Amino acid sequence: MSLEKSANSSLGEQLQALHDTAPQRYSLLERYAEDLRQAFEQSGRNYASAKQLYRTWDTPPFEPQILGQLLSAAADLGVLRVYTHRSNHNRYDLTAYDSARMDRLAAIFTDEAASATDAKFADR
């Protein structure tokens, strides 16, 4: 299943496909979803590069290369769009940032974490 947003797949199905096909990308997104949301919401740019988004943090939570992977995953999941693909710098269309979709993404990760914690303590 493609990760791209389509009428036939929900965000949950897209995340499952990401988990199945690229577990490392999924884990990064799960771990840093709130940091990614912060970068989107604090950016004053409409069409930002990864470098410009990275500069939104005084103390970045991860290396710049990780942000590129997170942005790619967010674009694949329909949270934002890639404005231009270039060999040296992509631009991300923050005018198309879907904050409601980002909220659902964060809620899915929060629900998964709560379920995992409940299961962990149920086994004791």
SULKA-V575868 format. One record per helix or strand of 2 or more residues. SS is the DSSP state (2 for helix, 1 for strand). FROM is the first residue (numbers start at 0). TO is the last residue. Records with the same first field share a line. If there is no record, write none. Layout:
SS = FROM-TO + FROM-TO
//
This chain:
2 = 10-20 + 22-41 + 49-53 + 63-75 + 93-95 + 98-121
1 = 46-48 + 80-83 + 90-92
//
